[in-house]
Amino acid sequence: METNIEQVRSVNIKNKGSSNIAFFNRLKEHSELIAALFSGLLILITWALKGSLSPTLWITFHIIAFTVGGFAKAKEGIEETIANKELNVEMLMIFAAIGSAAIGYWTEGAILIFIFALSGALETYTLNKSNKEISSLMNLQPEEAVLVENGVEKIVPVSDLKVGDTIFVRASERIPADGIITKGATSIDESAITGESVPVNKANKQDVFAGTVALDGSISIEITKPAHETLFQKIIHLVHSAQKEKSPSQLFIEKFEGTYVKVVLAVVAVMMFLPYLLFGWSLTESIYRAMILLVVASPCALVASIMPATLAAISNSAKKGVLFKGGVHAENVSHVKAIAFDKTGTLTNGKPVVTDVYFQSDTDKERIIAIAGAIEKESTHPLAHAITTYSLKQQEINSIHVQEMKTISGNGVSAYVDNQKWEIGRAAFVGEKDALTFHDGIASTLANEGKTIVFVKVEDQIVALFALKDTLRKDTIKSIKALKKQGIHTVMLTGDNKVTAKAIASETGIDQYIAECLPEEKVNYVKELGERFENVAMVGDGINDAPALASADVGIAMGEGTDVALETADVVLMKNDLSKITNAISMSNRMNRVVKQNIFFSLAVIGLLILSNFFQILDLPLGVIGHEGSTILVILNGLRLLK
């Protein structure tokens, strides 16, 4: 009893330790945001208690707010200045805050630091969040494999595998490396690579890929590629490299910031001495005017022109089921001229369903449906699940006694019911000649419609045919029409075969389709579309879509998609509603209009304040009021997007 108590205590201590570590890790991850908010709170408290604080304490509180709020951005600005040998906006904000404090306006300087620190903290948080997909990808590739040497099995790290080695993969296990099957057969879930929900039957001499799953059969595989060159590793590399690429708008902003800093600092330097030398101003007056210039020319209003409007647009969109991961993505959506869609799980529901059933004449249809459903209930195959679901809607199947159920890898299943042998599977399994002539060859017609065919055989006679298809989402056709009305070119990129792709494209009314795409090919097609249309969006939900999502100007993920797709994408449709894409475009247009209004207004105010200061009309208090007032106005204008 005492031992058990000690074990419980040990577990509790470990759990508590793990919780504390997780808590401190979260604090560390959000430290920049916490520091910014703390500095803002300290500024507010200091302002509220101004009348009751001593001058020394009042200044001390402001210095703490400066230090806590501005440390991260100051460090970043100094490091970048040293590395790039060029001043940046971070340094300008620091100079403006120090200049404000130097002429006695501590609160105004602290507010400048707070606003800039808050925006930087939000950017850092978004960046950290979006980089997690690499670790999510890595979790899907096994770290160990069963190596077979001279008939002896041993577990080795995947990194130790060499080309030519033979590995053994059991049913339901994930394949650890690219290779070809040398023994056995199985149905393979390749959704991690192609995104397709229907497993692919693989046997001797056929290629298999790392990260895919052998569903119902054990196989031996000869390694054809080193671990670091597998198709799965290529996906990881493509996501990583695509995220490093900077968009044209981002490059423009960085260039503008550099120019702005140089111009402002140059003008301030001139303002400190030129009026004294040329216009007879006193040196004190020149320095005073230069400090006012540094305050009124600080980009506080410019920052506020974008951030509140962007956050308001993001918040409003989130309420309506569209999650933007950042302001640049909310801006870019309105510029999209072409959209590429994945098929499975995006345009379609991602799950096969029974669409057609044909029976041999003079058969008991209800009995066939019930028995087929009962047999398939014992299989884990997605097509089997679809048939069982269909059967349950038609008949009661629990009373049927299934015996000797067997799965024949890559072909189908067999079982006995009431001493009769039932076989359910592909044409070659039940007899290809009889299957192709069943019901006047209806199987060929259904296959040309992009449907998967499953036959039901009792003893020596085919008695039924189930046609299954991954059906369209209910909003797909409407959404494609709405996008085409806006002049947006629509393309479907799918790993599925040409027949299925053509059928889906025709049904949806999509402009163009490209079938049998591997992840790397999807990236290439997205880049080609970018050359034709300049701004391209990619919509997907699977791991295989992640590189294309990262390569597109705007990556859009379905909310029920994989973690990797969600983390890689720039926009997430939280309710899996494709019609929300048009809502996102409308919100993006509204946001861009408001941002342009704010930028024009803030620049106009800054220009007016600078001119008034030069002609000695403007005093520092009025300069602060004009500067802070314009900031408040652009914030309020941005908040209109909440409605």
N, C-alpha and C positions, 0 to 999 in steps of 0.2 A: 504493500500500500504506500509506504514511504517513497519507494522507488518511482512509482507512478506519479506521485505528487511532485517529486523533483523533476521528472520528465516534463510534466505540464508547465512547471515554473520555467524550465529551460526553453521550452517552445514559446512561452509568453514573452520571455526576455528577448529571444531572437526576433519575434514578431514586432515587439516594441522598438527594437534596434532598427529593423528594416523600415518601420514607419517613420522613425526619426530621420533616417538617411534620406528617404523619399521626400520628406518635408523640407529638409535643408537643400536637397537638389532642386526642388521647385522654387525655393527662395533664391537660389543662385541663378536659376534660369531667368527669373523675372526681376533680378536685382536692379536693372536699369530702370524699369518701369516703377518699381517701389521707390527708388531714389527720387525720380521725377515727381511722383505724387507727394512724397514727404516734403520736398522743397516747396511745392505749391501750397501745401497745408501750413507750413511754417511762415510763408509769405502772408497768407490770409490771417493767421493768428497775430503776426507782428503788426500788420495794418490795423487790425481791430483793437489792439492794445497800445496803439501809438501814444495816446495821451498819458498812459500810466507807466510806460517804460522809460528808464533813464536813457540818455543819448548813447552811452557806451553799450548798454544791453541791446538797444534797438539796432545799432550797427552790427553788433556781434551776431544777432539772429539773422541779419541779412547776409553776413559773410558765410554763416553756416549754410543758408539756402543756396548761395552762390556755389559753394564747394560741393555740397551733396548733389544738387541738381545738375551742375555743369561739369562734374568730374569726367564722366564717360565721354561726353562730346568734346570736352577740352583735350582729353587724352587722344581721342580719335583724330581731332583736327591737327594736333601737334605732330603725331606720328605720320599722318598723311603728308603734312607739309614738309617734314624731314625727308620722307621717302620719295615724294614727287618733286621736291624743291619748288613747290608752288603753293601759295596761300589758297584757302578755301572758305566756304561760307561758315563753317564751324568757327574758324578764327575770327571772321568778321563779327559774328554774334558775340564772341568773347570780348573783342575790342569795344563793341558798342555797349555792352553791359558795364565794362570797366570804366569806359568814358562817361557813362551815365552816373555811375557811383562817384567818379572823380569830381563831378560838378554838383554833387549833393543829392542826386536823385537815385537813391539806393533801391527803392521799391520798383521803379521802372526797369532798372537794370536786372533785378532779380526776376521780374516777370518775363523779360526777354529770354533769360536763361531757362526758365520753367517751360515756356511754350516750345522752345527748340528741343529741350531735353525730352519732353513728352512725345513729340513727333519721332525723335530718334529711337526712343524706347519701343514704340509701336512697330517701327520698321525692323528693329532687331528681333522682336518677338515673332513677327511674320516670317522672317528669314529662318530662324531656328525651327519653326514649325514646318516649313516647306522642305527642309533638308532631311526629314525623318524617313522619306520613302526609300532611301538607299538601304538603311538597316532593315526596313520591312521586306525589301526584295531579297536581301541576303538570308533572311529567315526561311525562305521557301526552297532554298537549295540545301540538300543534305550535306552534313559535314563528314559523314563516314559512308563507306561502301563495303560490300561483301566481295572481296577479291578471291577468284578461284585460280589456284596454281596447282597443277598436277593432281587435280581432283580434290584438293583440300581447300576448304573455305576459311578465310580469315578476314577480320574487320580491319580496314585501314582508312586513314584520312583520305578524303577525296583529292586533296592536293598532291598525294603520293602516286595517284594513278598515272600510267603512261599509255601512249598510243599503242594499241595491240593487246593490252591487258583484257582479261575477261572478268566481268562482274556478274553477280547473280542478284536479281530483283524479284522479290516475292509479290504476290497479289496484294493490292492496296498500298504498296510502298511507292514513295516518290523516287523517280529515276535520278541518280546522282551525276551522270555525265552523258555527253553526246556519244552515240555509237550506232551500231547496227545489230539487229537481233540475230543470234547464231543458233538459238534453240528456244522452242516454245512459241506460244501465241497469246495475245491478250488484247483487250480493249483498253485504249489509252486515253485518259482525260488530258487533252492538249490545250485546255483553256488558258493555262499560264503562258502559252506561246502564241496560239492562234486566236484565243478568245471564244472559240466555238464550243457550245454547250453539249453537242452530240459527240460522244467518244469515237475515236477512230480505231478500226480493227487493224492490228499490226501482227505480222508473223515473220518468218525467216527472211533474212536479207533486207529488211525494211529499216529505215532510219528512225531513231528515237532521240528525244532531246532531254537534257537536264531540266529538272523542275516540273516535268510532267508526271502523271501517276498511272501505274499499271493497275487497272481496276480488278480484273477477274482471272488473271493467269500469271504464273511465274515465268520469267524469261531470263535467258543468258544473253549478255550484251558484250560485244567487242568494242573497246574504246577507240574512237576515231579522232578525237580532239583532246588536247590537254585541258585541264580544269579551267584555266584562265582564258581559253579561247572558245568556250561553249556559247551556244546561241543565247543562253540565259545570261551569261556574263556580258554579252554584247548589249543586251537590254539595259543592264545596270550602267554600262559605260555610256550608252546613248543618253540615258536620263541625266547622268552626271555632267556630261559635256554640254548638253543642250541648255541646262540650267545656268551654266557659266556665261552663255552668250547674252550680251546686252542688247536690248531692243533699241531701235533708232531714237525713239523718244527719250529713253534713259540717257543715251549718249548726248542728245541735244541739251537735256537739263544739266548734265554735268559740265558741258561746255559753257552754258549760260551762267552757271554759278561761278565758274572760274573768272569769266569776264566781268561779272557784276562785282565780285570782291576787289579785283584789281582797280576798276574804275572808281569805286567808292573810296578805297584807301588812298588812291592817288589824289582825288579831289579833296579829301580831308587834309592830307599833308600840305597841299597847295593852300588850302583855306587858312591854315595855321599861320602862314607867314606872308602870303602874297598881298592881302588887303593892308597889312601893316607896312609893307614896303611901297605899294603903289597908290593906295587910297588914303593914306594918312590915318588909318585906324591905329589905336593903341595895341600893343602886343597882347594885353589882357583881353581886349575885345576880339581880336583875331582868334585867339585860342578858345575863347568862349563860343564864338560862332562855329568854329571847327567841331567843338564837342556837341553842339546842337545838331550840326550836320550829321555827325556820326550816329546820333540817336535817331533822328528822323529818317535817315537813309537806311537804317537797319531793316533787314527783310522780314520783320515780324508780320507786317500786313500781308506780304507776299506768301509767307508760310500759311497764314490763316486763310488766305484766299483759296487754298487747295484742300487742306486737311479737314476742316469742319464740313465742307461740302461733300468731300469724299466719304467721310464717316457717316454722314446723314444718308447718302445714297446707298452705302453698303448696309446700313441698319434697315432702311426701308425695304431694300431688296431681300434681305434675310427674312423679314416678316412674310414676304410673299414667296419664299421658297427658293431664292437664288442667293448663294453665298459667294461674294467676291473675296478673294484672299488679299487684296491690296488695291490701292488707288490706281496704280498704273494699269491694272487689268480692267477695272471699271471704266477707265478712259479708253482703253484699246478696243473694247467690244463694239463701240459705235463705228470704228474704222474698218470692221471686217467686211470683206467683199466676197469671200467664199468660205463655205463650211464643209469640212470632211467629217462624215459620220462612220463610226464602227457599226456593224450590223447587230451582232448578238448582244442582247442586254441594253442596247441603245435604241436602235430603231425597232427591235423586237423585244419580247419579254424575257428572252434568254432561257426559256424552258420549253421543250417540245410538248405538244398536246395532240391528241387524236383529232384529226380533221375529217377523215373519211373512213368508213367501214363497209366492206363488201363481203357477202356471204355466198357460199355455194347454195344453189336452189335446193329446196326440200331438206333444209337443215333447221335445227332448233337455234335460232339466233340468240335468244336470251341465255340459253345454256352455254353456248360458245363464248359469249361475252363474260359470263360469270366465271367459267373455268379458266379462261385466258387471264382474267384479272387475278384469280386465286394463285395461279402458277407464277405469274410475274411479281406477285406480292413478295415472294421469297427471293427475288433478285434485287441487287442494288443498282442496276443499270438505269440511267435516266430514261431511256425509252420504255423500260419495264415499269418504272414508276408512273409514266404518263398513261400507259395502258391500264394499270391498276386504278388510277384516279378516274379514268373514263368508265371503267367497269363498276366502280363503287357508286357512280351517279345513276347507273342503270339497274343494277342487280345487287342482291345480297350474296356475298361471296364467302363469308366466314364459315358457312356450313359445309363447304366443299373440302373434301379430304384429299390433299395432295401427297403423293408418295414418290420416293426415289427422284427427287428434284436434282437435276444436274445442270451445271453451266458449262457449255462448250465454248471455250475462249474465242472471242471474235466472231462467233457464229449465231449463238442463241442459247435456248434452254430446252431441256426435255424433262418430262415427268409422267407419272401414271395417275390417272383419275378413273375410278371404277373399273380397274383392270384394263383400261385403254391407254395406249401410249400417245402422248401429246408432244408435239414439237413446235416451238415458236421461234422464228428467227428470219434470217436473210434468205434470199432465193436459193443460193447455192447450198444452204443447209437443208432445206425441205425438198429440194429437187428443182433445179433451175428450169428445166424444160416445162414441167407442169406449172411452175410459178409464173413464167412469162406468158403462158396461154390462159391462165386463170382469168375468168370474167372477160374474155375476149381481149386479153392483153392490157387490161386497165393499169397495170403496174407501170408500164412505160409512160403512159399519159401523166400519171400522178408524179412520177420521178421528174418529168420535164417541168412540172410546176414547183420544183424545189422541195419535194416532200420525201421523207424517208419511209421505206416500205418494210413492213413486218408481216410475215405469213404465219398462219396457224394451220398445222397439219395434225389430223387424227388418224392413227395407223398409217394407211397408205394414201390418204386422200387429203388434199388441201381444201379446207372448209371455210377459211376466212382470210381477209387481208385488212390490216390496219395501216392507214397512211397517217404519218405524223409530221408536224411542222412547227417550227418556232414562229409563233404568230406575232403580228405587228402590235405594238402598243396602241392603245385606243386613240392617242393624240398624235400619232406619227404623221398620218396623211395631212391632217389639218395644219400641223406645224410646218411641214415642208412647203405647203401652199403659201402660208403666211410669209415664209422667208423668201420664196421666189417672187412674191409680190413686191418685196422690198429691193428686188434686183440682186439678191444674193445667190451666187452659184452654189449648187448642192452636189456633193460627191459622196458615194459610199465606198469605204475601204474595208474589205472583209477577207478573212482567211478561208472562207468557205469556197466551194467549187463554183464554176461559172454558171451552171444551170440554176442553182439556188440563188446566186447573186442577181442574175437576170430577172428571175421571178419576183424577188423582193423589190428590186429597183423599179420594175414595171408597176407593181402594186402601190408603191409609195409615190410614184411620180417624180422620183429624184432625177436630176439632170444627167448624172454620169455615175458609172460604177466600175470598180476595179477589184477583181476576184483573186483568190489564192495569194493574199499578201502576208508575208512574214513581217515581224515587227520592224526590221531594218528597211524593208521595202515601203512600209507605211511612212516612215520618216522621209524617205526619198520622194514619195509622191506629195507629201505635205510641203516639202521644200520646192518642188516643181510648181505646185499651186501658188506658193508664195511669190515665185518669179512672175507668174501670170497675173495675179490679182493683188500683189503687194501685201495685203493683210488677210491672213487666213486663220480660221478657228478649227480646232479638232475636238470632236465630241466622242467620248468613249467611256468604258467602265472596267476594262480588264487590265491585268498586268502587261499584256502584250501591247496595249494602247499607250502605256506610260511614255515610251520614247517619243512617239508622235505628239502626245499631249505636251511634252516639254519642248518639242521643236516648233510647234505652232506659235503664232503671235499670241493667241489666246487658247489655252487648253481648258476644255469644259468636261467635267466628269459627272456621271450619274450618281446620285446619292447612295444607291445600293451597290455601287461598284466596289472593287477591291481597295484595300487601304492604300496600296501603292498608287492607283489611279487618282484617288481622292487627294493624296498628299502632293502628287505631281501637278495636278491641274491648277489652273488659275481661278476657275469658277466652278462651283458645284451646284447642280440642280438637286436640291435636297429632297424633293418629292418625286424625283424621276419623271418630271413633266416636261417634255420637249417644248411645249408651247411657251414655257417660261423663258426660252431663249429670246423670243421677240420682246418680252417684258424687259429683259436685261439690256437689250439694244436700246429700247426707249429710255430707260433710266440712265444709261450711259450718255445718250444725247442730251438729256436734261442736265446732267451733271457737268458735262463739258461746256454747255452754254453758261451755267452759273459760274463755273471756274473762270471762263473768259471775262465775264462781267466783273468778277472780283479782281482779277489781275489788272484789267484796264483801270478800274477805279482806284486800286491801291497805288499803282504806278503814277496815276494822275495826282493823287494826294501827295505822294512823296515828291513829285516834281514841283508842285505848288509850294510845299513846305520848304524845299531847298531854295527856290527863288525868293520866297519871303524872308528867309534867313539871310540870304546874300544881300538883300536890300535893307537889312537891319529892321525889318518890320516885325519879325517874329522873335518873341522871347522864349526862353526854355519852357516855362509852364504851358504856353500855348502850343509849342512844338510837341510836347508830351501829349497834350489833349488831342491835337490833330492826329498824331501818330497812333495813340491808343484808341481814339475814337474811330478812325478808319478801320482799325483791326476789329473792333466790336461790330461795326456795320457789315464787314465782309463775312464775319462769323454768322451773324443773324441771317444774311442773305443765303449763306450755305445751308443753314438749318431749315430753310423752306423745303428742301428736298425730303424732309421727314414726312411730309404730307403726300 
